[in-house]
Amino acid sequence: MAGSGAAHLNTSKLNLGVLRDYYRRSFLECIDKCKGSKALVWDDGLTGPFGLIAEASMLKEHHEVERMFRLQSSGLPTSQVQNIIFIVRPRLNLMETIAQCLLSEEVKGSHVRKEFYLLFVPRHSLLCEKKLKELGVYGSFSSVDAFNLGLIPFDSDLLSMEMDESYRECYLENDFTCMFFAAQSLMILQALYGTIPYISGKGDCAKQVVEMMRRMKIETGGVEPQITPQIDNLLILDRNVDLLTPLLSQLTYEGLIDEIFNIKNTNVKLPPEKFLTAEEKKNTKDEALTEPKKFILNSADELYAELRDKNFNAVGSIVSRKAKTITAEFDERHAAKTVGEMKQFVSKLPHLQAARSSLGIHTSIAELIKEVTDSDEFLDSLRCQQELTHGLETDKVNPYIEDCIARMEPLCKVLRLVCIQSLCNDGLKPKVLEYYKREIIQTYGFEHLVTLSNLEKTGFLRLHSTRFYQTIRKTLKLIVEEVNEQNPNDIAYVYSGYAPLSVRLAQYLARPGWRSITEVLNILPGPKVEEVQQIPMGLRKRRASVTSSQSSMGEQKLTLVFFLGGVTQAEVAALRFLAQQDDANSGVPQEYVVATTRIITGNSLMEELIEGAQRYHPDGGSVH
């Protein structure tokens, strides 16, 4: 499990360390029900999320957890513990693996009597329990329980439920279970941080979540949390309201790391050879060079916090400036003459060494990214995307997309481009759509008839209809021609000239309000949601006095933006950029915290809809 230093969670207006501690306490209560020594058997897909709320070292030191194993069909390693706790997602294939483990334990026999426990995350599953009964092992468990892990704090302003199939389940299979958990997570947030007075939303799922929250409130007897509200507004957006943004290539530093290398639970695995000195390369065995190097990416790293949301074209100059600063600070040791000056330098040394190490890492990561972004393949794809978003030649077969299919480029890439063209043209002409379908099926296989059907059902692909995209593009100023990537003045910098529609909606909600874009809201799919939640009278007075004293000090209003079906790192960067814009004419500035069912890239979103794709892979490789 990954470590989870939590100091960086407390740096925003909303202290997300409180939420992390809530989940940690609940989890420890679950495992502490088993008295005696324990072994935890982890479903691979849960080690990352749990690593962010409960470190392995803490479990071992304080909660009698002696061993931790990966769940695998080869069975459990020999262990003389009294309790074995399986911690798994409710998936049928995992039930078979658990059954194999239990049956192999029976065969082995042991002089220590073991108790077995099953902990489903985030919910019980009757289907899984039925499967365990069919496999004849359900009776082996002393108890079967569930732990509702909801919004996991990834950073001081970012929360994710990491539900890998949330888009597919909601928008393709009409399974709204994850919406129920989104509503439940929002209720937990309100219990910890106070009732959110104003809720806005757009989309069918947004409406469902708000209705579920209303029902949950009635079920608890309408009891309001007796806490002064810390969140002013909640904006809930369906991913279906803006399908175009996640398909485009993200151009921020963090977005590109995610697109190229796949960030999973704030961890990324990178090719090791870039991070070794010449001396280390000499002394390292060849097999060690094939093992990817793992890095934690969050705002605890000062340089990463500065780089993450920048357009990649601005990263080089920041890294270069940082290198000069660090060199100058190290050179101060030569100027230190007195004991006091030497002492002062030595006290700064750990911070300087950490900064130099971080600089080395990010220089290497930037070089890895540059190899990709300088390639013809990347630049040609980007050029094609930008032509399509500008509405150029979108109504006929695109020669670049045609070439990609002929070269058998990764299916995800081809589907992203075809869907971008469909969305920017308000659907494709029948001849063009048929041509693409035929070419894709002949090149990539007949099973992708189902993939194409999935894309049509979810609205990514469709036949041409009324020209709405042009209206949306012009009204919301989605295309910004003169974008400054070094010192941006508009959110469009995150895609070098395209402003994410989702973030524009958040921007307009804050100022001047959604009434100014009624026409666009009527065009976008799904209903508009507006709800006012009453705050208990005593808290209302306290909040009013807090708000008036805050506004005199220029305190920010806090909006929680919840993306149902996934959010990209570039959209998160755009919201962070909005929060930094302290315009003197704009009244009270905004601060944003982002929550989502899952952090996505265009590839991961396509993979959810590709039929026969290897789902549930922990490393999230691309589908070719």
Summary of the structure (lengths in Angstrom):
residues: 624
radius of gyration: 25.8
end to end distance: 29.1
largest distance: 81.2
contacts: 2001
relative contact order: 0.13
helix: 53%
strand: 13%
